[in-house]
Amino acid sequence: MAPRRRAGPPPWPSLAVAAGLVGLLSAALALGGDSTPFPWQGVRLPKDVVPLRYHLVIHPNLTTLTFAGSAAIEVTVTWQTSAVVLHSKHLRIARATVEAGHGRPAQEARVVEQQALEQVALLTAEPLRAGHNYTLRIQYRANLSESFHGFYKSTYRTREGELRVLAATQFEPTAARMAFPCFDEPAFKARFSIKIRREPKHLALSNMPIVKSVNLTPWLVEDHFDTTVKMSTYLVAFIVSDFKSVSKITSRGVKISVYTVPDKIKQADYALDAAVKLLDFYEDYFSIPYPLPKQDLAALPDFQSGAMENWGLTTYRESALLYDPEKSSASSKLQITMIIAHELAHQWFGNLVTMEWWNDLWLNEGFAKFMEFVSVSVTHPELRVEDYFLRRCFDAMAVDALNSSHAISTSVEDPAQILEMFDSVSYEKGSCVLNMLRDYLTADVFKAGLVQYLQKYSYQNTKNEDLWNSMTNICPTIGNDKNGLPGDGFCRSSQQSSSSAHWTNREPPDVRAMMDTWTLQKGFPLVTVTVRGKNVHLQQERYVKGVDAALSTGYSWHVPLTYITSKSDTVERFLMTTKADVIILPEEVEWVKFNVDMNGYYIVHYEDDGWDRLINLLKENHTAISSNDRASLVNNVFQLVSVNKLSISKAFDLSLYLKHERQIMPVLQGMSELIPIYRLVERRDTDGTEKQLKEYIVNLFKDLIDEQSWSDEGSVSERFLRRSLLLFACVHRYQPCVDKAKGYFTEWQKSNGTLSLPADVKAAVYAVGAQTSEGWDFLLSKYRLHSFSVERDDIEWALSLSRSKDKLQWLMDQGLRGDIVRTQDLPHIIVFVSKNPSGYHLAWTFLKANWEKFVEKFELGSNSIATIVTGVTSRYSTRSQLAQVKEFFSSLDEKSARLRCVQQAIETIEDNIQWMDRNLEKVKTWLQNNHLSDLSVSSRIR
């Protein structure tokens, strides 16, 4: 899906295994109202009955918004039992039988339900015998879900304004049980034969192609889909709709189709071409053919996350799949390509080979995130995806620096805990440590290990260690080049370095020992570098914000260090496995820069005059090091201020060089460090520091802003940077930008929205236009039109910048209603409003008033809930705000109060308070001592 250990019961569980959970069982219900006790006490299912194949018939009614279903599940029994326990949620089971086959009569099964654990048990008078196969037959009815998970209702309006209804599925992680009774855990892989009943005017889609359609009545068709390969329940999918499609065949004969609402079919071509290229790439890269005859990509009008990797039927938000060459921005093209790459990577990582349990979700998501960059850099080199990888690692570190973070692989049990795993640690950190491992092993060895892993575990389930074992003792057949040592059978990561680089020894690297330090403990290392002549002293500790030093002891990593110096741009390598170590350089140097290109997931502090030397290098000749290295210095210097290793004045000294920076990564990194500081100061300002700081930041980027053409010219990176710079300049009221945007908006308004604005400047134009009441109303009128669907995200953002509290409140209310503003967009709208000085009180009040509705719609533990909680509170920096947040969340039920996002929010506020206490006066002093905001800028900022 496109923002962990050993939790299962033993193979032959007794019914007393999970006695500690007895307290949960008070809700045991039986069909017919008796009080039969529920026979199983664990969150995880017993393993005495294993599914082999499901035969499903699903009949949705898009008028009554209900569906009927029947499931025939072929199972094998591994341990004698009289109770078959499986998952069911909100299903009204009418009848259940158990058939032994061989002409023996079916046994009626009594059904008891345990709602708290989302389980049902089929109780049989005669026990099911070990080593025998049976068929469970269950008939049931249910309502289509009103949320975004399970088998749910979605709607859209045609160009003529007619409301149409469709039904679609989203099962990951634990919602297949809302559509059919099943063994809803990833390790219970089975094959699925699916039949869907529909009206003749509709179209049904599922994981496999239709093999035949039967007319049951003149008004009812039953589509029979081919049987799937062996797969997990969360990957099953079906859609009943009136979608249209476009199709192409890949070079190996796989049919790729993009499905969308009929009025948007012209926006499907880009995704279709991208999917063909990407599927071909993955088949080559993994050396494993895609095993299904087709791959559908469906754009759903209502969709909570970005996309979902259902095998053979991937599903997407419309904005994550549909591209209009006339109207869509460069950033939209980049995002769509990356999301398709992510979901298609899952067809191997996640679908073909699946984690055994959700504690190792990162084996799915970290890989898919990482493979986005590997694949798109080859299939779409013009997008320059490498320009965006670092940003993801910095985002992951921001969360991972908090004590409330978690290890990549973490024990989880219940559905809310499982949902919480779908976060930046599983996705972004997972991808960053894989990138580090690839840099350590070399691309060829890494790829050979991946191929071995996928081939060995196809159609199976894996744990963390299975991957590391596949990476060990790999030597790809690439001849005698720098990546291999000829004749000795072992591989190494690089040429022999001049230092005593541990990992260039003639022993194979212990991948598991190294990677366990990155996946089984939370956080990441801060490496302190002290240069003494030719000796470089190294020390590692955990980087963590706002926690007593005592709490961060006991952490140690195997850190694959890389470095360059003023005397050599050859990348030297050193595997640091101890708390402290020393590297001896061949000669003394002016400066040393560790973590070359930020390929490692760690940050670096340079003691003594180390930072001064690097700041001087940036000032004198910043292009002497790569743009990745410059972006990492910008990031690291500000992170070191947060843990009191450096003064804020030192970080601001380094930022001065940005006036001469022209590359996208360091520029955007500079903004993402400085703007949050400005936002904190803005909320507190009493003496003009906020104005001075804004002038300073605008002045840093003023020349670059002034150089931007208001057009769609240039490479994708240039266009992405232009969009970011113009948005920044206009929102921070840099007058030349505001004037230009006003002019465009006036012309566009005069044309009644028919004037074609350059795609990459629209966001800035809309943001300025929305500042007047008339402009806001005009934007809203266009937002509601079908022809502006591609621009909805930009318009939503602009509408959230209004200074009118009434308009901001209306926007959030509409998002909750879901008519004009889709509820899928509500989390982001609330966060946008919370960033607006006129709206941050409104957003917090709205969160408190509607908490139960959010949980009902988005699910406890979901990324949507986390986005709202952390987004609304991220700029709080006073003790009274901290007290309010603690008070509200402690007043909720225990599951809500203990959410990881709540702990993250509280820690972030505490960190903001500490940061402001320590640094606000120093920022004032630095700004007064560095008169950089020349009058020309000052007079042009309002």
N, C-alpha and C positions, 0 to 999 in steps of 0.2 A: 504494500500500500504506500502511495506517494503523499511532520515535523513530526531466560536467565536462570536454579540448579537442582537437579536430582529431587524433584518434588513429588514424584509419582509413588503409588503404592507398590509393594513387591509383586512379582509376577503372579503369585498364587495367593491373593489376599484373603484373609478371613474377614468376616463381617464385623469384627471388633477392632480392625486396624486403626480407625480414626476416632477412638473413643473421646478424644479431646473435643470433638465437634458435636457431641451429643446435644449441647445447648442450642444448636441451630435447628434441631429437628422438631421443635414444637409445632411447626406449620404442616406436618405431614397430613395430607388429605387423600382420601380414597374416592374413586368414582362410586357414586351411589351413597356417599356420605358416611361410610363406616369409619372407624378410627384405627384401622390396621396400622401398626407401626411401620415406618419405612425401614427396609432391610439393609440399608447401606448408609455409612456415616462419613464418607469422605467427599471432599470437593472434586477430587479426581475419580474417574470411573474405575471400577474393578476391571481386571484383565481376564476374567474367567470366560467371557464371551467376546469374540472378535468378529467384526463385520467383514464380509467378503465382497458383497455386491448389493446395491440398492436398486430396486425397481420403483420409481416414483411416478405417480400421476398427479398433476397439479392443475386445478381448474379455478382460475381467478375470475371474479365477477367485477368488472370495472364500473358497474353502476351501483351495486350495493357495497362495494369496497370490502368484499369478503373473499375467501377462497376455501375450496374443499380439496382434500388430499388423501391419497392412499399410499402407503409405503409397504413394500414387501422387501424385507432385509434378510438376505442369506447370511447366516453366521456359522462360525465353528466354535465349539465349546472346548475350552482347554482345562476346565476344572468343573466337576459336577456342581450344579446349582439349581435351585428352584425359583430363583429371582434373576431376571435379566434387567440390569440397570442401564438406562441410557438417558440422553438429554431431551428435554422438551420445555418450551417456554411459550406461554400464552396459547397453546394448542388445546382445543377441546376434543379429547379423544373419545370416540363413540364406541369403538370395539377393537379388541386385540385378540389375535389367536397365535398359537405356535404350532407349526407343522413339522413333523419329523420326516416326512417323505416315505418312500417305499410302500405307498398305499395305506399308511396308517392314518386314522382320523386326526383332524386338527384338535388341539386342546384349546379351550377357551382360557384366556388369561385374565386374571383380575389386575386392574391397573391402579396403583397407588402413586400419588404425586408428592414430591418434596419441592415446594415452590422456592424456598430459600436457596436451594442448591440447583434449581432449574433441571431437576431430574424426575424421571418416572421409573417405576419398576413394574415389569410384567411378572406376576406371580402365577406359577403353574402347580397343579396338584401333583403332577408326576415330574420328578427332577429331569433336567436336561443332562445327558451323560457326556462325560469327557471323551473327546475324540470323534464325536458325531456332529453332523451338520444339521441345521434347522432353518426354517424360514419364519420370521416374525411378520405378521400381517397386521397393520394398524390403519384404521380409518379415522379421520379427524377433520375438524373445521377450524377456521381462525379468521380474524379480521386482518386486512392489510395493515401493516404498521403505519402509524402516523409520524414516526421518527425517520431517521435515515438509515436504519439497519434492519436486518431481517428481510422479509418480502414486503416492500413498502410502496406506497402510492406516490406518484409524482404527477405534476400537471404542467401544462404550458398553454400559451395562447397562440393561435395562428395569426398570420398577418391581418386577417379580417376580424380578429378579436374573439374568435370562438375558443372556449376553454376545452382542452382535451386531456384525458386521463390516461396514464400508463402505469404499469407495475414493473418494478425492477428489484434486484437483490443486492445486498451488501452483507456478507456473512463474516468476514474477518473482523475480530478474532473469534467471537463466540455466539454468532447469531444465526447459524444454519439451523439451530434448534428452534428458531422462531418460524421456520418454513416447513420443516419435516422432522419427525422424531429421529434421532441419530446419535451415533457415538462421536460427539463433537469435540474431539481432541486431535491434534495434528498427526499423532502416531497411528491412529486407527485409519489407515489408508484403505480404500476400497474402490471398486469400479461402480459407475452410476449409469443406469439406463433410465432416461427421463422421457416422459410424455407430457405435453402441455395442451390443455384444451383452451380454445379461443374462439372468438367470433370471426367470421370470414374476412371482415374488414381489417382485422389486426394481423400482426406478424409476430411469431414467437422466435426467440433466439435462445440458445443455450451453449454449453461448452463445445459440443460436437455438431456436425452438420445434420440436417434433417434427412432421414432415410426414406420416410414416406409420410404422407398426410392422409387421414381417413375422415370422410364426411360422416359424422355421427348423426346429425340432423341437418336440415337446410341452414340452420343458424349456428351450428357448432362443429368446429373442425378439431381433430386431435392430431398434433404433430408428434411423430416418433423420432427421437434423436438417437444417433449412433451411440453405442456404449463407450464411455470414457476409458482412458488409461487409468491405472491405479493412482488415486490421489486423495488428499485430505478433504474433509467436508467443507472447510472454509473457502475452498476454491470453486465450489459448485456455483453456477450462476444461471439465471434465466430472466428474460425480459419479454413482456407482452406490450406491444405498442403499435404505432402506425408509422414507424421510422422508414426513411429511404436510405439507400446506400450507394456507394461507389466502390469498385473493386479492381484489383490487379493481381497478377500471379508473380511470385518471387522466382528467382533463377532456379530454385529447386522444386518448384511446382506447388508451393503453399499458396492458397487463396487468401489474400488480405482484403478485408472490407471495412470501410468506415461507415457507421450508422449514425444518423442524426435526425432531428425533427425535419419534416420535408422542406420547410422554408429556409433551412440553413445548409442544405446539401452542397451549395456552391462553396461553402467554407471548409469542405472536407478534403480537398485535393492535397493540400500541403501535408497533412497528417498521413494520408495514404502513401505518398511518395517517401516520406521519412520512415514509415513503418517497414516498407519493402526493403529499403537500404539497411535498416538496423537489424531486421531479422536475418538477412543474408550475412551481415557482419558477424552476428552471434554464432550462427551455424559454423562459420569458418573459425572463429576464435576458439570456441569450445570443442571443436572437432566432434560434435554430437548433433545429428540432425534434429530439427524441431519435430516432435513426434506426432503432431496432429495434422489433419489435412487442411485446416483453416485457422485463421486468427482474425477475429472481429474486434474492432475498436468502436465502442458505443459512447456517444456524448449524451449524458443524462441531464435534463433540466434541473433536477434537485439531487445534490450529491454532497456529502459532508466533507470528505477529505479531497485530495487532488485527483486520485485515480486508484484503481484496484486491479490486481493482476490475475483475476479468475482465468483459469487455463483455457485458452481458446476464445475467451470472450472478455477482454479487458474493458473496464468501464472508467469513464472520466467525467469530471465537470466539463461543461461546455467550454469554459475559458481555458481549460487545460488541453483541449484537442482541436478546437475550431479556429481557423486562421483566415482572415480576409486580407489579401495582398494589398488592397486599396486603403484599408483602415487600421490594420493591426500594427502595433509598434514592433521595433526590433527586439525589445525585451520579451514581448509576447512570443515571437518566433523561437527565441532561445528557450523560454520556459516550456513551450509545447514540445520541442524536440527532446529536451532533457527528460520530461515526464514520460513520453513514449519510450525512450531508451530505458528508463527505470522499469517500467512495467514489462517490457519485452525481456529484459535481463532476468526478471523473476521467473520467466517460463523455464529457465534452467535453475537459477538460485532461488529456491522457495517452492517451486512447483515440482520439478523433476527430483530435486534433493531438498528435503524439508527438515527444519529443526525438529527435534524430538518433542520439545516442549517450549512454551513461550519464554522461558528464561533465556533461551538462546535465539530470540527473535532477530538479533543483529546479524545472524548468519543469513537471514533473508534480506533484511533492510540495509544493513551496512554494505553488503555486496552490491545490491541493486543501485545504491547511491554512488558507490565507487565506480561501477561499470558504466554509469551515465557518462562519466568523463572519458573513460577508456574508449567507449564506442563512438561517441559523438565527435571526439577529436579526430577520428579516422573518417567517419561517414560525412561529417559536415565541418571540415576544417575552417571554413570561413566564419563559423560562429565563435572560434577561439575560446572554447569552454575552459581552457586552462586559466583564463583570466578570472574565473569565479570560484575556483576550488578553495583557495585560502580563506575566503569569506566564510565558507561553511565551517572550517576548522575553528576560526575565531568565535563563531556563534556557538559552537559546541563547547568551547572552553569557558565561555561566559556562564553557562549552566554548570559545567563540570567543576568550576572553581568554588562552588557553594558546597557546604557540608551536607546539604540535602540531596546532592547528586547520588548516583548509584553506579555500581560496576556495570560494564557492558553486559555481562552475564550475571543475572540476579534472580534469586528464587522468587517466584510469584505463584499464586494459587487461584484467587477468585477473579471473576471477569473484570472488576474495576482495576485490580492490580495489573492484570494482563494488558488492559487498555493503556495504562500509564507507561508501559514499555515502548509505546509508539511515540518516542520523543527524540530530541536531538542527540542523546547519548547513543541510542540504538542506530540511528540513521547517520547523522553527521560525524560523530566521534568514530563510529564503526568504520565509515568510509575513510577517515583520516588515518586511523591506525593501519588499515589495509594499504593505503598509499605509502605509509612509512615502511611497511613490511616489503612492499614491492621494490622500493628504493634500496632497501637493505639486501634483499635476495637477488636483485636485478629483475628486469621485466620478463626475461625468458624463463628463468627458474620459477618465478612466481606463477607465470601462465602455465607452465608444465605441471606445477603442483595443483592448480585449479582444475585442469583437465583430468588429472588423476583422481581428484576428489569427486568430481561429477560423474566420471565413468564408474568408479567403484561403488558409489552410493545411489545410483539412479533408481528411482521409484522407492527409495528408502528414507529413513529418518536419521539425523545425525546429532552429535553433540559437538561442542567447542573443540575438544581434543581430536576428533576425527579429522578436522580441517588441518590442524597443526601437524598431525602425523603424516598427512598427505603431502605436506610441504617439506618434509625432512628427507634428506638423501636424494633429492631430485637433481638430475643432471640432464638438461634438455639436449637433444641431438643437434647441436649448433656448431660442431667442429671445434678446432683449437683457437678460440678467440679469447678476449680478455675476461670473459665471464666464467670460463671453465679452466681447470688445471688439467692439461692433457695427461692421460695415462693413470691418474690416481683415483678416478671414480668419484671424486668429490667436487662440489661446486663452491664457489666463494663469491663474495659480493663485489669486489673491486680489485683493481690492481694493487700490488703491495704498496702501502703508503709509507712515507718516510718516518712516520711515528710508529710506535709499537702497536699497530692497530690489531686489536684482539680478533676481529672477525675475518682477518685475512690469513689466519693460521690454516694449516692443512687439515684441520678437523672440520667436519660439516657443522653448520650452525645448529644449535639446539633451539629450534623454532618454538617448540611448546614452552620451554622454560622462559624464553624471552616474552612470548605473547601472553602467557598467563599473567605476567606482571601488568599487562595493559588491559586485560579483559576481566580479571577476577578481583581487581580492586578499583575503587572509584578515584577520580582525580587524575592529575598529571604532574610531572616533575618541573620544578624550577631549577635550572642548572646555573650555578654561580661560577663565573670564570674570573680568575685572578692571574694576571700575567706578571711574572718575576723574571726579567731577562729572557732566557730561552725556555724557562719552565712555565707551563700553563697549569695552574692548580684548578681542579674541578671539584665541585661539591653539588650533590643533589638533595633536594627536600621536596615535600609536597607543596604545590602552590594552592593555597586555600584562603579565602577571604573571611575575615571577621571571626576566626576561631582561635582559641588559645593555642599557642605553639605546641603545648603538650598533647593536644588532640590530633595533631598532624604528624606525630612521630610514628615510627614503625612502618612507614611507607618507603618502598624502594623499587626502582624500575631497572630493567635492562635497556639502557638508552643508546640507540644507534646514533652517536654524535657524528656530525659532519662539520667541516670548517674550511674556510679560505683565509688567506692573510694578505697583507699589503704586498708581500713579496711573491705570492703565488696564487693564481686563480684555479689551480688544480684542486679538486675537491678531495680533501683528506678525510679518512674515516676512522672511528674509534668506538668500540662497543664498551660502554661504561656499565659495569655490573655491580659496582660497589658504591657506597655512600660518597667516597672521596677517591680521587685518582690524580695522576699527573701525566701530562703529555710533554715531551721534550721536543722543541722545534729545532730545525737544523741551524737557524740563525734568529737573531732578534728582529722583531717586526714593529711597524708603526701601529698597526691595528690587526685585530683578528675578529672574524664574524662567524659565529657558530649557527648551526641549523640552517644550512645552505638551502635557499629557496623555500624555507619553512616546510621541508618535506617531513620533518619530525614533529610529533605531537607533544611539544614541550616548549617552554619559553626560557629565555636566557637573560641573566643579569651580569653585567660587566663591572667588576669592583674597581676601586681606585679611580684612575682617569680613563678607564675603558670606554665609558659612555662619551666622555668629552672627545676622545679620539674619533669615535664613530660620528658624533654630531658634526665635528669639523670636516670629516670626509663628505658627509651629505651637503654641507655648506659649500665646500670647495669643488667637489666633483661627484655629484650624487649618482651619475650613470656608471661609476666605477664598479658598482654592485648591481645585481639584477633588480627589476621592479618588484619581484617577489620578496627579495631580501629587504628592500626599502619598506614595503608594506609590513613585513614582520617586525622591523625595528620600530615603526610607528605604533604598532599594536603593543609590542612588549614593553615599551617605555611607559605607556599609560597604565598597563596592567601592574607594573612594578610600583607605581604610585599608590595603587589600591591596597597593596600589602605593606606599605610604608618602607619599601626598599630604596625608593628614590623620591626626591622632592618634586612637586608639581612644576616648579620652575624649570627643572631639567627637562621634563617632558615638553613643556611649552618652548624651551630653547630648541629642541629637536624639530618641533612643528614648523619653525620659521622657514626651513628649507622648502616646505610645500609650495611656497610662492613660485618656485621654479619647476615644480613637478608637472608632468604632462601625461603620465601613464595612468590607466584606469584604476589599477589595484591600489597603489599608494594614495591616490587622490580620494577614492571612496573610503579607504581605511582612515585617512585623516578626518574626513567628515564624520565617520561613525564613532570616532573617539571624542571629537570636539563638540559635536551637536548635543549629545546627551549631557555633557557638562553644562552647556548653555541652558538646556531645558531645566536642569536642577537649579541653576542660578536664577533663571527667569521666574520660577515659582517663589523665590525667597526675596527677590530684589527690593532693596530699600534705598540704595544710594547710587544708582547709575551703573553698577558693575555689569549688569545684564546688557546695557546698551554698548558699553565698551567692548565686551566680549563678542557680541554680535558683529560689531564693526571689525574686530580683529579677524574673525573667521571669514567674513565676506571678503576682506582685503586679501587674505591668503589666496583665495580662489578667483579674485576679481578679474585678473588678466585672462585666465582660462575661460571664465564665463563670457567675457567680452569677445573672445575669439569664436564663440559658437555661432554657427549659422542656424537660422530658424527654418530648418529643412530636414529632409530624410536622407541627406547625402552621407557617404562614408561607410566604413566597415560597421559590423554589428557592435563591436566594442566602442567605436567612436560614437555611434548612435545611442548606445546604452549610457555612456558617460554624458552625452549632451542632455538626454532626458533627466538624468540625476542632477546635473548642475543647474539646469533651468528651473527645475522644481525647487531645489534648494534656494536659488536666488529669489524667485518670485514669492515663495512662502515666507522668506525672511525679509521681504519688502525692499530688495535692492531695486532702486527706482528705475534704472534703464530696463530691467527685466519686466517690472510691473507695467511700465508704459507700453512696451512692445506687446505684452500679453493682452493688455486692455484693448489695444488697437485691433488685434486679431479677433478678440471676443466680440467687439462691437460689430466688426464686419460679418462675423459668423452669425450673430444674432439678427442683423439686418437681412441676411439671406434666408432667415428662418431655418438655419441649421443645414442648408444645402451646400454652403461653401466647403470645399475640401481642405481641411487643416492638415499640415504635416503630422503624421502619426506620432512622431517622437516628441512633439511640443504640445500636443493636446492637453496632457495632464497639467502642465504649467498654465496654459490658457484657461482651462476650466477652473483651476484653483483660484486664479485672480477674478474670473467672472463671477464665481460663487460668493464673493465678498459683499456684493450688493443684493438686496432683497429681490429686486427685479431679475438680476442675473441668476440667482439661486432658483427662482421659480421657473425660469426659462430652461435651465439645465434639467430640472426635475421633469418638465414636460417632454424633453427629448429622451430622458432616461426610460420613460415608460413606453417609448416607441420601439417596435420590432427592429427598425433599421439601425438602431444605436446599440444593439445587443453586444457588439464587440467592445464598445467603450464603457460598458456598465461599471467595471471596476474603477476606471479613472473618474467617472462621474460620481460614484459613491464617495470616493476619497475627497473630491472637491466639495461635495455637499457637506461633508463632515467638518469642513474648515470654517463654516459660517460662524459669525460672532453672535448670532441670535440663539438664545437658549431654547426658545420655542421650536425653532426649526431642528435643532439638534435632538431635542426630546422626541419630536415627531418622527425623525429618521429612525431612532432606536425602536420606538413603538411599532412602526411599520415593519421593521425587521422581525419583530416577534410575531406579528400577525401573519406575515408571509405572503401577502397579496401583491402589493406594489414592489416591496423590497423582499427578495427571497430570504427565507430564514437561514439558508446555508451561508449567507453573507453576514449574518448578524454578529458573530464573534469579532470579525475584523472591523465592522462599523462601530461597535462599542469601544474597541481599542482606539480607533481613529478619533472618536469623540473624546476619549479620555486624554489624548495628547493635546487637545485644543484647550488653551487657557480658559475659554468660556465654557468648556464642557466637562472638565475633570470631576467636578462635584456631581454633575448629572450622571456620569457613567458609573460612579461608585454607588449612588443611590439606586440606579437602575439594576445593578448587579444584585444588591441586597434584596430589592423588592421582587426580583424574578428568578431567584436562585433555583427554586423547585422546578420552574418551567424549563430552565436551561438543562437541568439534570434529566428531566423527562424527555426532552427533545434530542439532546446530544450525548447522553450517557455519562454517568459518573466515571471519572478517570480518563475521559477522552481528551484528545489534543485540543478540541474546540473549547472545552471547559478550561483547560490549562491556559490557552491563549487569552481567554477573558480575564482570568484571575491574575496572571502575571502581567498582562498588558495594561490593565486598568491601574495597577499599583506600582508599576515600574519606576515612576518618577516621584513617588512619595519620599520625603526626606525629613519629616518632623516626628517628634515623639508622640504627638497627639494623633497623627495619621497612623502610626504604628499601633497605638493602643486601639484605635477604631477597627483596624483590620483584624487584630488578634481577638478583639471582643466579638466581632461578627462571626468569624469562623469557629470560635470555641462554642458559640451558641447553637451550632448546627449538630446534626447527628454525627456519631463518631467517625463513620466512613468518610464523610465530607471534610470534617475537621482534620483528618489524618492524610488527606491527599498530598502527594508530593509537591504539586504546584502551589499549595497553600504554604508549605514550608519554604519553598523557593521565594515566594512573594515576601514572606516575613524576613527572611535572610537578606533579600535585596534591599528592603527598606532600611534594615539595620545597617547595612553596608553604606547606603546613601547618606544616612545620618552621620556615620563615622567619617565618611569622605568629606562632607560639607564642614563638619567641625574642624577637621584637620587642615582643609585646603582652601576654604573660601577666602580667608584673609590673604593667603599667599597668592591666589589668583589675582586679587585686587592689586596687590603690590607689584606683581610681575607686569600686569597691563599698564600700570602707571609708569613703570621704568622702561617700558618698550613702546614708545609712541609710534606705532606702526599704522594706526588707523588714520591715514591722511585725510585731509578735509574733503577731498573729492568724493571719497567713499562715505564719510560721515554725513555729508550733506545729502547723499543720495539714498540713505536708509531711513525709513520712517518707523 
